[in-house]
Amino acid sequence: MKQPFAGGQAGADDLDAVISAVLTGSRLLVAVAARSLAAAQDRVTLPQFRMLVVLSVHGETKLVTMAELLAVNSSTAMRMADRLSAAGLVTREVNPHNRRESLMRLTAAGRQLVEEVTARRREEIAAIVSRMTPEQSRALISAMNAFTEAGGESPPGPRYPLGWPDAP
């Protein structure tokens, strides 16, 4: 039995087919994500929304930790937090245990925004998946779980509504 991707032309063809399928699927997922965030774009940018998602997953977070999770420098994270605070979506306060640290957490409005965007995304994905056969749906579950595992992502769960368990 021939092993896929084990070298030779057939392996390269198989790899190209997989890469092409993933790129096409990722375009669809990016479009779904963009549409789900469209209603909130007057309030937050995509990077700011990512910060809200990380806060929804991690809860109260130090600013320095947030910068690491988002893979941005601390000053960028601080500017994002300042804008989100001004919009009433996060609160920032001095850490009572270390006055040099700033702690952030979602406000009720911030949590509601994350939930609304997530609900829109779920609805659109549900509409797409509902057009698939049961066999295709099972194959998609298997393929996506294998793909995310190979990429080092945590398994999906209710704590990770948008697929960002540790950020980026």
JOHU-V519426 format. One record per residue. RES is the residue in one small letter. PHI is phi in radians with two decimals (999 if undefined). Layout:
# JOHU-V519426
<<RES,PHI> <RES,PHI>>
This chain:
# JOHU-V519426
<<m,999> <k,-1.38> <q,-1.51> <p,-1.16> <f,1.14> <a,-1.51> <g,1.92> <g,1.37> <q,-1.11> <a,-1.07> <g,-1.08> <a,-1.15> <d,-1.10> <d,-1.07> <l,-1.10> <d,-1.05> <a,-1.12> <v,-1.15> <i,-1.05> <s,-1.06> <a,-1.12> <v,-1.17> <l,-1.07> <t,-1.14> <g,-1.09> <s,-1.18> <r,-1.07> <l,-1.11> <l,-1.13> <v,-1.13> <a,-1.12> <v,-1.07> <a,-1.08> <a,-1.11> <r,-1.14> <s,-1.18> <l,-1.58> <a,-0.96> <a,-1.16> <a,-1.70> <q,-1.15> <d,-1.31> <r,-1.87> <v,-2.51> <t,-1.54> <l,-1.04> <p,-1.06> <q,-1.15> <f,-1.11> <r,-1.02> <m,-1.09> <l,-1.08> <v,-1.11> <v,-1.05> <l,-1.13> <s,-1.17> <v,-1.47> <h,-1.57> <g,1.31> <e,-0.95> <t,-2.40> <k,-1.23> <l,-1.03> <v,-1.13> <t,-1.12> <m,-1.05> <a,-1.03> <e,-1.12> <l,-1.12> <l,-1.58> <a,1.02> <v,-2.24> <n,-1.37> <s,-1.05> <s,-1.16> <t,-1.14> <a,-1.07> <m,-1.13> <r,-1.11> <m,-1.08> <a,-1.10> <d,-1.07> <r,-1.16> <l,-1.19> <s,-1.17> <a,-1.08> <a,-1.45> <g,1.38> <l,-1.75> <v,-2.40> <t,-2.01> <r,-2.19> <e,-2.60> <v,-1.27> <n,-1.16> <p,-1.15> <h,-1.61> <n,-2.68> <r,-1.14> <r,-1.44> <e,-1.79> <s,-1.93> <l,-1.88> <m,-2.21> <r,-2.69> <l,-1.24> <t,-1.54> <a,-1.05> <a,-1.15> <g,-1.14> <r,-1.12> <q,-1.11> <l,-1.08> <v,-1.06> <e,-1.14> <e,-1.14> <v,-1.12> <t,-1.09> <a,-1.10> <r,-1.09> <r,-1.14> <r,-1.07> <e,-1.07> <e,-1.21> <i,-1.13> <a,-1.05> <a,-1.11> <i,-1.18> <v,-1.14> <s,-1.13> <r,-1.52> <m,-1.67> <t,-1.29> <p,-0.99> <e,-1.14> <q,-1.12> <s,-1.10> <r,-1.12> <a,-1.12> <l,-1.13> <i,-1.03> <s,-1.08> <a,-1.14> <m,-1.17> <n,-1.10> <a,-1.13> <f,-1.11> <t,-1.18> <e,-1.13> <a,-1.10> <g,-1.49> <g,1.47> <e,-1.43> <s,-1.25> <p,-1.08> <p,-1.17> <g,-2.97> <p,-1.10> <r,-1.35> <y,-2.11> <p,-1.11> <l,-2.03> <g,1.42> <w,-2.08> <p,-1.15> <d,-2.18> <a,1.91> <p,-0.44>>
